Amino acid sequence: MNTTLKTILASVALISSSCAYAQHTTKLILPREKEGAFVRLVNYDTNELIDSLPIENGTVSFPSNRYPEGLILLEGDGHGAGLFILSDADILHNVKVEDIEHGVRRTWESTGGYNDSVSAFNNKIQEIGKRYQTATGDEDRSAILKEFSSAIFQEINAHGNDILGAYYFNMGHGNLSLAEIESTVDKYPALGNYKRVQNILTRRRNQEAVKPGNKFKDFTVAYDGVEHKLSDVVGHGDYVLLDFWASWCGPCRAAMPTMKKAYEKYKDQNLKILGVTIWDEPEKSLEAAQKMELPWEIWVNGGDEPVNLYNITAVPTVILFGPDGTVLERGLWEDNL
């Protein structure tokens, strides 16, 4: 064998051994899962299925570089199993299961690669949250909220053009104004490549368009072959109280007696109430409305259109429209309702 060939083979052997030595593994620990069941790996940004992998002895292992770097959402047998950041590093995602009344509670912790930074930041946020819960005055709570926003901003500025930037942006965008969101995305263009960031921008711009003082934005709700348009109700001379709710939502149900009182008091004074259910099964919405004996019109199966147009992030969300269709107030709740 000539010297050149020996040198090439030696180099190949060295590279191979180096690759073998540098190989990183992602290990998922999933207790109480059925043997042979599958765990789903979902792209957190796009909600697209990446792969389904079999569980053996409560674990799933695969080379860390098997899939592209990014945020991975895990789904077990009909339940969530956590979120971690996949990269070419040794990653351990450990799901913990504990028995509680009426079921089990799942918590998880990820280590390795970007996940160590996320874990440290989450601990910091939990400490801030504990101080907020024990704060005794509005001034103290306001200062703690500013501290939280500042902490989010610092992480976004430190990681604006990598995967951590997108993670922290998704976590903290609710504490940013539309102008701050737009300037942040302009400053870190990589953020604009993420679908969730694009959706956040769209929804916040939509929300700005329907803030108090602006005219309503129309949407359509369809169910069982029947279509309803908001423009059929709003803008025709009546005040309209629009209530986005869901059958599983305790606060939504708790608000109904107050809404009933308002309805009885003002129904003959040009007030209409319209209920639109979102994030709910239509049959359960209809059943709940019947049990609560709601006397106003209910549209079920609200879908994404009204949620996106009005940037609905939680239920209940109650909006009041004036006789000409102008948004008068948003976020009505309890006493101010």
DAJOPE-V909875 format. One record per residue. N is the residue number from 0. NEAR is the number of other C-alpha atoms within 12 Angstrom. D_CENTER is the distance of its C-alpha to the mean C-alpha in whole Angstrom. Layout:
# DAJOPE-V909875
n:near:d_center
N:NEAR:D_CENTER
N:NEAR:D_CENTER
This chain:
# DAJOPE-V909875
n:near:d_center
0:8:63
1:8:63
2:9:61
3:10:58
4:11:57
5:12:57
6:13:55
7:14:52
8:15:52
9:14:52
10:14:49
11:14:47
12:14:48
13:14:46
14:14:43
15:14:43
16:13:43
17:13:41
18:13:38
19:13:38
20:11:38
21:16:35
22:20:33
23:24:30
24:27:28
25:32:25
26:28:25
27:43:23
28:30:24
29:40:23
30:28:25
31:24:26
32:28:25
33:18:28
34:18:30
35:19:30
36:23:26
37:26:24
38:36:21
39:31:18
40:34:17
41:30:14
42:27:14
43:30:10
44:29:10
45:20:12
46:19:12
47:17:15
48:19:17
49:24:19
50:21:22
51:21:22
52:27:25
53:24:27
54:26:27
55:21:30
56:17:31
57:25:28
58:28:27
59:34:26
60:26:27
61:27:27
62:24:28
63:27:26
64:21:27
65:19:26
66:22:23
67:19:22
68:23:20
69:32:17
70:36:13
71:36:14
72:30:12
73:38:15
74:31:15
75:33:18
76:22:20
77:13:18
78:18:16
79:22:13
80:34:15
81:31:13
82:33:12
83:40:15
84:44:16
85:41:19
86:32:22
87:24:26
88:25:26
89:27:27
90:31:24
91:34:24
92:35:20
93:28:22
94:31:20
95:22:22
96:21:22
97:15:24
98:12:26
99:9:25
100:7:26
101:7:25
102:9:23
103:14:22
104:17:19
105:23:18
106:21:17
107:26:17
108:28:19
109:34:19
110:28:22
111:27:24
112:27:23
113:30:20
114:32:19
115:24:22
116:24:21
117:30:17
118:24:19
119:18:21
120:24:18
121:24:16
122:15:20
123:19:21
124:26:17
125:16:18
126:17:22
127:26:21
128:20:19
129:16:22
130:21:24
131:23:22
132:17:23
133:14:26
134:17:27
135:13:30
136:13:29
137:13:27
138:12:29
139:17:28
140:20:24
141:17:24
142:18:25
143:26:23
144:26:20
145:20:22
146:22:22
147:32:18
148:27:18
149:21:21
150:24:20
151:34:16
152:29:19
153:20:21
154:31:19
155:34:18
156:23:21
157:21:23
158:26:20
159:29:20
160:25:21
161:27:20
162:36:17
163:36:16
164:38:16
165:40:13
166:36:11
167:37:13
168:41:12
169:31:8
170:26:9
171:29:11
172:32:11
173:26:11
174:23:14
175:27:16
176:19:18
177:22:18
178:16:21
179:21:19
180:32:17
181:24:19
182:18:22
183:30:20
184:29:19
185:18:23
186:19:23
187:25:22
188:21:22
189:23:20
190:35:17
191:29:17
192:22:18
193:30:14
194:20:13
195:24:9
196:34:11
197:24:14
198:25:11
199:36:10
200:35:14
201:23:15
202:28:13
203:31:14
204:22:18
205:26:17
206:29:17
207:25:20
208:23:22
209:30:21
210:25:22
211:21:25
212:18:28
213:21:27
214:26:27
215:37:25
216:28:23
217:25:24
218:25:22
219:25:23
220:29:22
221:23:24
222:22:25
223:12:28
224:8:30
225:12:30
226:17:28
227:26:27
228:23:27
229:31:26
230:23:29
231:19:31
232:31:30
233:33:29
234:25:32
235:19:35
236:19:37
237:25:35
238:30:32
239:40:29
240:41:26
241:40:23
242:41:21
243:43:17
244:42:17
245:38:17
246:34:20
247:22:18
248:23:17
249:14:19
250:20:19
251:32:19
252:28:23
253:20:24
254:29:24
255:34:26
256:19:29
257:21:29
258:36:28
259:25:31
260:16:33
261:26:32
262:26:33
263:19:36
264:14:37
265:18:36
266:20:36
267:13:40
268:15:39
269:23:37
270:28:34
271:35:31
272:36:28
273:35:26
274:40:23
275:45:20
276:43:18
277:35:15
278:27:13
279:25:16
280:21:19
281:27:22
282:18:24
283:21:23
284:32:22
285:26:26
286:20:27
287:27:25
288:29:27
289:16:30
290:14:30
291:21:29
292:17:32
293:28:30
294:22:32
295:26:30
296:24:29
297:35:26
298:39:24
299:36:22
300:34:19
301:34:18
302:25:16
303:23:14
304:24:17
305:36:17
306:34:13
307:27:13
308:29:16
309:36:16
310:31:12
311:33:11
312:23:8
313:21:10
314:32:13
315:35:16
316:33:16
317:35:20
318:39:22
319:38:26
320:39:27
321:29:31
322:24:34
323:21:34
324:31:30
325:30:29
326:31:26
327:25:27
328:27:25
329:32:21
330:27:19
331:24:22
332:23:22
333:19:25
334:10:28
335:15:27
336:25:27
